[in-house]
């Protein structure tokens, strides 16, 4: 289960990179919210 979660995280991170390449305000906001959520989950 952890491996599946890790694979999902990698895939999602790649998707974030793709969004970041196509930079606009919405994608930047989404990235910030995503990392804030990570801080809540793992913090």
ChimeraX commands (.cxc) that place a marker at each C-alpha (Angstrom):
marker #1 position 0.00,0.00,0.00 radius 0.5
marker #1 position 2.84,2.37,0.86 radius 0.5
marker #1 position 4.50,1.63,-2.48 radius 0.5
marker #1 position 1.27,2.43,-4.33 radius 0.5
marker #1 position 1.00,5.69,-2.38 radius 0.5
marker #1 position 4.61,6.52,-3.24 radius 0.5
marker #1 position 4.01,5.80,-6.94 radius 0.5
marker #1 position 0.93,8.02,-6.83 radius 0.5
marker #1 position 2.98,10.76,-5.17 radius 0.5
marker #1 position 5.62,10.56,-7.92 radius 0.5
marker #1 position 2.97,10.68,-10.64 radius 0.5
marker #1 position 1.27,13.62,-8.95 radius 0.5
marker #1 position 4.60,15.43,-8.56 radius 0.5
marker #1 position 5.28,14.99,-12.28 radius 0.5
marker #1 position 1.84,16.43,-12.98 radius 0.5
marker #1 position 2.71,19.39,-10.77 radius 0.5
marker #1 position 5.93,19.89,-12.73 radius 0.5
marker #1 position 3.92,19.90,-15.94 radius 0.5
marker #1 position 1.56,22.49,-14.50 radius 0.5
marker #1 position 4.50,24.56,-13.29 radius 0.5
marker #1 position 6.02,24.57,-16.78 radius 0.5
marker #1 position 2.73,26.00,-18.03 radius 0.5
marker #1 position 2.92,28.64,-15.35 radius 0.5
marker #1 position -0.11,30.73,-14.50 radius 0.5
marker #1 position -1.55,32.04,-11.24 radius 0.5
marker #1 position -3.91,29.12,-10.78 radius 0.5
marker #1 position -1.19,26.48,-11.11 radius 0.5
marker #1 position 1.10,28.35,-8.70 radius 0.5
marker #1 position -1.74,28.61,-6.19 radius 0.5
marker #1 position -2.45,24.90,-6.62 radius 0.5
marker #1 position 1.19,24.00,-5.95 radius 0.5
marker #1 position 1.23,26.15,-2.80 radius 0.5
marker #1 position -1.97,24.55,-1.53 radius 0.5
marker #1 position -0.57,21.09,-2.34 radius 0.5
marker #1 position 2.61,21.65,-0.34 radius 0.5
marker #1 position 0.59,23.15,2.51 radius 0.5
marker #1 position -1.53,19.99,2.51 radius 0.5
marker #1 position 1.65,17.88,2.57 radius 0.5
marker #1 position 2.77,19.86,5.60 radius 0.5
marker #1 position -0.51,19.04,7.34 radius 0.5
marker #1 position -0.34,15.34,6.41 radius 0.5
marker #1 position 3.33,14.74,7.23 radius 0.5
marker #1 position 3.88,17.59,9.69 radius 0.5
marker link #1:1,2 radius 0.2
marker link #1:2,3 radius 0.2
marker link #1:3,4 radius 0.2
marker link #1:4,5 radius 0.2
marker link #1:5,6 radius 0.2
marker link #1:6,7 radius 0.2
marker link #1:7,8 radius 0.2
marker link #1:8,9 radius 0.2
marker link #1:9,10 radius 0.2
marker link #1:10,11 radius 0.2
marker link #1:11,12 radius 0.2
marker link #1:12,13 radius 0.2
marker link #1:13,14 radius 0.2
marker link #1:14,15 radius 0.2
marker link #1:15,16 radius 0.2
marker link #1:16,17 radius 0.2
marker link #1:17,18 radius 0.2
marker link #1:18,19 radius 0.2
marker link #1:19,20 radius 0.2
marker link #1:20,21 radius 0.2
marker link #1:21,22 radius 0.2
marker link #1:22,23 radius 0.2
marker link #1:23,24 radius 0.2
marker link #1:24,25 radius 0.2
marker link #1:25,26 radius 0.2
marker link #1:26,27 radius 0.2
marker link #1:27,28 radius 0.2
marker link #1:28,29 radius 0.2
marker link #1:29,30 radius 0.2
marker link #1:30,31 radius 0.2
marker link #1:31,32 radius 0.2
marker link #1:32,33 radius 0.2
marker link #1:33,34 radius 0.2
marker link #1:34,35 radius 0.2
marker link #1:35,36 radius 0.2
marker link #1:36,37 radius 0.2
marker link #1:37,38 radius 0.2
marker link #1:38,39 radius 0.2
marker link #1:39,40 radius 0.2
marker link #1:40,41 radius 0.2
marker link #1:41,42 radius 0.2
marker link #1:42,43 radius 0.2
view
